[in-house]
Amino acid sequence: MTKAELIADIMKRSGLGRGEARACIEAFVASVTDALRRGEEVRLVGFGSFTPVSRAAGVARNPRTGEQVKLPASKTARLRVGDALKKALN
């Protein structure tokens, strides 16, 4: 599902206009991003938890040349799926 398809689905389910649905999606993404940037976990009961994760610097290998490449430390996010979503998928 693309962002445009998600906006169309939210419009259909909620009765909101296209601009309102787009604003809701963009506000949600901005709020989650800001919270993760601050190192906070975002919990949506039944859906899941977004958790910020720090990755340590390391060394990887280029599979074609075998050359070692240094990877810098980085931050990412993980989604731990909630029970209700697990049940809905199975």
Secondary structure as the mmCIF struct_conf table of DSSP 4:
data_model
#
loop_
_struct_conf.conf_type_id
_struct_conf.id
_struct_conf.beg_label_comp_id
_struct_conf.beg_label_asym_id
_struct_conf.beg_label_seq_id
_struct_conf.end_label_comp_id
_struct_conf.end_label_asym_id
_struct_conf.end_label_seq_id
HELX_RH_AL_P HELX_RH_AL_P1 LYS A 3 SER A 14
HELX_RH_AL_P HELX_RH_AL_P2 ARG A 18 ARG A 37
TURN_TY1_P TURN_TY1_P1 ARG A 38 GLY A 39
STRN STRN1 VAL A 42 LEU A 44
TURN_TY1_P TURN_TY1_P2 VAL A 45 PHE A 47
STRN STRN2 GLY A 48 ARG A 55
STRN STRN3 GLY A 58 ARG A 61
TURN_TY1_P TURN_TY1_P3 PRO A 63 THR A 65
STRN STRN4 GLN A 68 LEU A 71
STRN STRN5 SER A 74 VAL A 81
HELX_RH_AL_P HELX_RH_AL_P3 ASP A 83 LEU A 89
#
